[in-house]
Amino acid sequence: MQQETGTRQEKIWDADTARRYDTPGTGMFAPEVLGPTVERLAGLAGDGAALEFAVGTGRVAVPLAERGVPVTGIELSRPMVEQLRTKADEATIPVIIGDMATTVVPGEYTLVYLVYNTISNLLTQAEQVECFRNAARHLTPGGRFVIELWVPELRKLPPGQTATVWRSDSGYIGLDTYDILRQRVVSHHVHFDDTEQARLFRSPHRYIWPAELDLMAQLAGFEPETRHADWSGTEFTAESRSHVSVYRVPPTR
């Protein structure tokens, strides 16, 4: 299944997707989104080094490295790394090509992090648990694993309906279709303009409930530390659409 998942993800995150991924100053790259993310991660890394699973084009890694935090990345998609290389060279942000659930890189880290729902790209529970274990094997005692993840919106599904619209803007519609039996979701991103043409990008995910995420952490030897609704520290409630969860390796193990 690892090979199947990896092959599927490589096809999704191809050269065309990598070229369109960066949107400087807007969306995920907006200062109000990126600033709190980098600020929180820099604080959690402290005086140590950080490892980003699924580093992509360096949306977070580049500004975090500019803050003085040594950052290494793991990334499955070579086109995404090629896009990162237009912003930072190998000496600045070393990247190992591989799967975030199994790939081991040199060194020890005070922080491993996964942003923007990326753990859900692993399509089985077993792979997601292995991702936690892989984070643990890279961390020093007391080190932290941080995950940013959305909360499945199943409460919005009336009987017989399988899709939810989670965002609707001028020129963009985002919707998710759920397969509840397999705990799978496909995200559909539709971009359009004043013409009759539209562009569709789809990606499959395995959604994870917060309580299930906590159990995965426990199986990998982590202790829960904090959970907030965003990177700024907003309280996590039953109405929160996403969360930033911090897990810690015990100081002695």
KAMOZI-V315054 format. One record per helix or strand of 3 or more residues. SS is the DSSP state (@ for helix, = for strand). FROM is the first residue (numbers start at 1). TO is the last residue. If there is no record, write none. Layout:
BEGIN
ss=SS from=FROM to=TO
ss=SS from=FROM to=TO
END
This chain:
BEGIN
ss=@ from=2 to=12
ss=@ from=15 to=21
ss=@ from=27 to=29
ss=@ from=31 to=45
ss== from=50 to=53
ss=@ from=61 to=66
ss== from=71 to=75
ss=@ from=78 to=84
ss== from=93 to=97
ss== from=109 to=114
ss=@ from=118 to=121
ss=@ from=125 to=138
ss== from=139 to=150
ss=@ from=154 to=156
ss== from=163 to=169
ss== from=172 to=179
ss== from=184 to=192
ss== from=198 to=206
ss=@ from=210 to=219
ss== from=222 to=228
ss== from=242 to=249
END
